[in-house]
Amino acid sequence: MQRVVRYSPLLVVLHWLFAVLVVVALTGGALVLVKIPNSDPAKIPALRNHFEGGILLASLMLVRFLVRVRTSRPQRASTGNPALDRIASTTQLLFYPLVLAQAGVGLLLALQTHLPQVLFAGHGALPVSFWIYPARTAHYAISRLLMVAIALHISGGLYHSVILRDGLLRRMWFGRRFLETPDRDDSSRAAMTHPMEQKST
């Protein structure tokens, strides 16, 4: 019998690629983009990059979900603490709807402000402020929830690696995916073998 000890190589690539891109998108939006006035010409290319990055992240998340449900994966890791396990499980499940909601709200805001025409066709101008649109507030709120989820996810990985030292991060890296485990019937037969028979072999 084989036991899965690592995720699919494609899922590993998608996981780490997404991890880098989502951090870049969130920090870029919170620390760089927000500080550029809409009247500044530099806002156009910055918004274009942010828009394209959001579409890419949503696409990667959908592909990642499909790969995850269609490939074998290791058993759910446990900390030995039910409360911590529930937090970890909830955090991982929230990533998918949060990322897709963030992209959806961003797209709604872009359509409301005619951003595609401004960013890619050079027609029109940016609004004086995006904050007059409720979608901008929702975009901000979801980004902060994503930051919290990412912080919890990283904290969980560090807890497994530093405190428990159970090698959890190896599951999300390249290497041998399957390990042979003793068949249950063979183990049962070995346990039932007479001690004299075991000694004579």
HUSULFEN-V981719 format. One record per backbone hydrogen bond with DSSP energy under -1.0 kcal/mol. CO is the residue of the C=O (numbers start at 1). NH is the residue of the N-H. E is the energy in kcal/mol with one decimal. If there is no record, write none. Layout:
co = [CO	CO]
nh = [NH	NH]
e = [E	E]
This chain:
co = [1	3	8	9	10	11	12	13	14	15	16	17	18	19	20	21	22	23	24	25	26	27	28	28	29	32	33	37	40	41	42	43	44	45	46	47	48	49	50	51	52	53	54	55	56	57	58	59	60	61	62	63	64	65	66	81	82	83	84	85	86	87	88	89	90	91	94	95	96	97	98	99	100	101	102	103	104	105	106	107	108	109	110	114	115	116	117	117	130	133	134	135	136	137	138	139	140	141	142	143	144	145	146	147	148	149	150	151	152	153	154	155	156	157	158	159	159	160	160	167	168	169	171	177	177	179	183	184	185	186	187	188	194	195	196]
nh = [181	179	12	13	14	15	16	17	18	19	20	21	22	23	24	25	26	27	28	29	30	31	32	33	34	35	36	40	43	44	46	47	48	49	50	51	52	53	54	55	56	57	58	59	60	61	62	63	64	65	66	67	68	69	70	85	86	87	88	89	90	91	92	93	94	95	98	99	100	101	102	103	104	105	106	107	108	109	110	111	112	113	115	118	119	120	121	123	133	136	138	139	140	141	142	143	144	145	146	147	148	149	150	151	152	153	154	155	156	157	158	159	160	161	162	163	164	165	166	170	171	172	7	5	6	3	187	188	189	190	191	192	198	199	200]
e = [-3.6	-2.3	-2.3	-2.3	-2.5	-2.6	-2.2	-2.4	-2.5	-2.3	-1.9	-2.3	-2.9	-1.4	-2.1	-2.6	-2.5	-2.6	-2.4	-2.2	-2.4	-2.7	-1.4	-3.3	-1.3	-1.0	-1.4	-1.7	-2.2	-1.1	-1.5	-2.7	-2.3	-2.2	-2.0	-2.8	-2.5	-2.4	-2.1	-1.9	-2.2	-2.6	-2.2	-2.1	-2.6	-2.4	-1.9	-2.3	-2.9	-2.1	-2.1	-2.6	-2.4	-2.2	-1.2	-2.4	-2.1	-2.0	-2.4	-2.5	-2.6	-2.5	-2.2	-2.0	-1.9	-1.1	-2.5	-2.5	-2.2	-2.5	-2.6	-2.3	-2.5	-2.9	-2.2	-2.3	-2.2	-2.5	-2.2	-2.4	-2.5	-1.8	-2.9	-1.6	-3.6	-2.3	-1.1	-2.2	-1.9	-1.6	-2.1	-2.4	-2.0	-2.6	-2.6	-1.7	-1.7	-1.9	-2.5	-1.9	-2.0	-2.5	-2.7	-2.4	-2.4	-2.3	-2.7	-2.3	-2.4	-2.1	-2.4	-2.4	-2.2	-2.1	-3.4	-1.2	-2.4	-1.2	-1.5	-1.1	-1.8	-1.1	-2.6	-3.3	-1.1	-3.0	-2.3	-2.1	-2.4	-2.3	-2.0	-1.5	-2.1	-2.1	-1.7]
